[in-house]
Amino acid sequence: MTASAHPAATEGTGKSYTGWDCCKPACAWQGNLAKGVSGQPHVCDINNKPLATREGLSAKSGCEKNGTAFLCDTYAPTVVSDTEAYGFVVGFANADCCKCFELTWPTARSARGKTMTVQVINVGDTSTSVTTKDFVIQTPGGGVGPNDAGCRFQYGTTWLVLGNQWGGVTNLGECAALPQNLQKGCDWRWNWAGGDVNGWNINYKQVNCPRKITSISGCSA
């Protein structure tokens, strides 16, 4: 993916979106990690088994034919409590790889007062409606975006009928059509956030990464 040259500010306002393309996240390439980053994001094989670090860094992305590195299902959102959740996001600058941010939704009634701590593991571009102040939460069934090949290679052609290319499934019931290991992560936005969260206003601020997050990703900044 093509990254913006400008990392997110340490705090600000933007919008939340969702996405899940099954591809190797951009921060898992050694050349995309900025100085000061400890470790690198884990990647998995086609069966969601973690690849060894050295293998993961050099493995071809599952978005490409015969690629062996995919987005691990452990990157799906995790509910901690009624008001707190953890997750992983697409940012828009390599300099943000492995940084963590706390997101809150100030105007979304269903999510007001709730916080989500997220870590940047992927880097996107702003060629669509997103900006460098927005965060794309890695959410199974959240839409494959510009890369529709990764999930087809990993889970089969039926993935293509699971929701819209941008935004993904449109209700909780559609989550049941996803592979079983991804259904709970899909349910998150309906059961916890109370909606699809796409285009919702957010406030964000950079925070220290919780151990729960770094134990999943394998990196911190």
Secondary structure as the mmCIF struct_conf table of DSSP 4:
data_model
#
loop_
_struct_conf.conf_type_id
_struct_conf.id
_struct_conf.beg_label_comp_id
_struct_conf.beg_label_asym_id
_struct_conf.beg_label_seq_id
_struct_conf.end_label_comp_id
_struct_conf.end_label_asym_id
_struct_conf.end_label_seq_id
HELX_LH_PP_P HELX_LH_PP_P1 THR A 2 SER A 4
BEND BEND1 ALA A 5 HIS A 6
HELX_LH_PP_P HELX_LH_PP_P2 PRO A 7 ALA A 9
BEND BEND2 THR A 10 THR A 10
STRN STRN1 GLU A 11 GLY A 19
STRN STRN2 CYS A 23 CYS A 23
HELX_LH_PP_P HELX_LH_PP_P3 LYS A 24 PRO A 25
HELX_RH_3T_P HELX_RH_3T_P1 ALA A 26 ALA A 28
BEND BEND3 TRP A 29 TRP A 29
HELX_RH_3T_P HELX_RH_3T_P2 GLN A 30 ASN A 32
HELX_LH_PP_P HELX_LH_PP_P4 LEU A 33 ALA A 34
TURN_TY1_P TURN_TY1_P1 LYS A 35 GLY A 36
STRN STRN3 SER A 38 GLY A 39
STRN STRN4 CYS A 44 CYS A 44
TURN_TY1_P TURN_TY1_P2 ILE A 46 ASN A 47
BEND BEND4 ASN A 48 ASN A 48
HELX_LH_PP_P HELX_LH_PP_P5 LYS A 49 LYS A 49
STRN STRN5 PRO A 50 PRO A 50
HELX_LH_PP_P HELX_LH_PP_P6 LEU A 51 ALA A 52
HELX_RH_AL_P HELX_RH_AL_P1 THR A 53 SER A 58
BEND BEND5 ALA A 59 ALA A 59
HELX_LH_PP_P HELX_LH_PP_P7 LYS A 60 LYS A 60
STRN STRN6 SER A 61 SER A 61
TURN_TY1_P TURN_TY1_P3 GLY A 62 CYS A 63
BEND BEND6 GLU A 64 GLU A 64
TURN_TY1_P TURN_TY1_P4 LYS A 65 ASN A 66
STRN STRN7 ALA A 69 PHE A 70
HELX_RH_3T_P HELX_RH_3T_P3 ASP A 73 TYR A 75
BEND BEND7 ALA A 76 ALA A 76
STRN STRN8 THR A 78 SER A 81
TURN_TY1_P TURN_TY1_P5 ASP A 82 THR A 83
STRN STRN9 GLU A 84 GLY A 91
BEND BEND8 PHE A 92 PHE A 92
HELX_RH_3T_P HELX_RH_3T_P4 ASN A 94 ASP A 96
TURN_TY1_P TURN_TY1_P6 CYS A 97 CYS A 98
STRN STRN10 CYS A 100 THR A 104
BEND BEND9 PRO A 106 THR A 107
HELX_RH_3T_P HELX_RH_3T_P5 ARG A 109 ALA A 111
TURN_TY1_P TURN_TY1_P7 ARG A 112 GLY A 113
STRN STRN11 THR A 115 VAL A 123
BEND BEND10 THR A 126 SER A 129
TURN_TY1_P TURN_TY1_P8 THR A 132 LYS A 133
STRN STRN12 PHE A 135 GLN A 138
TURN_TY1_P TURN_TY1_P9 PRO A 140 GLY A 141
BEND BEND11 GLY A 142 GLY A 142
TURN_TY1_P TURN_TY1_P10 GLY A 145 PRO A 146
HELX_RH_AL_P HELX_RH_AL_P2 ALA A 149 TYR A 155
HELX_RH_3T_P HELX_RH_3T_P6 THR A 157 VAL A 161
BEND BEND12 LEU A 162 GLY A 163
STRN STRN13 ASN A 164 ASN A 164
TURN_TY1_P TURN_TY1_P11 GLN A 165 GLY A 167
STRN STRN14 GLY A 168 GLY A 168
BEND BEND13 THR A 170 ASN A 171
HELX_RH_3T_P HELX_RH_3T_P7 LEU A 172 ALA A 177
BEND BEND14 LEU A 178 LEU A 178
HELX_RH_AL_P HELX_RH_AL_P3 GLN A 180 TRP A 188
HELX_RH_PI_P HELX_RH_PI_P1 ARG A 189 ALA A 193
BEND BEND15 GLY A 194 GLY A 195
TURN_TY1_P TURN_TY1_P12 ASN A 198 GLY A 199
STRN STRN15 TRP A 200 VAL A 207
HELX_LH_PP_P HELX_LH_PP_P8 ASN A 208 PRO A 210
HELX_RH_AL_P HELX_RH_AL_P4 ARG A 211 SER A 217
BEND BEND16 GLY A 218 GLY A 218
STRN STRN16 CYS A 219 SER A 220
#
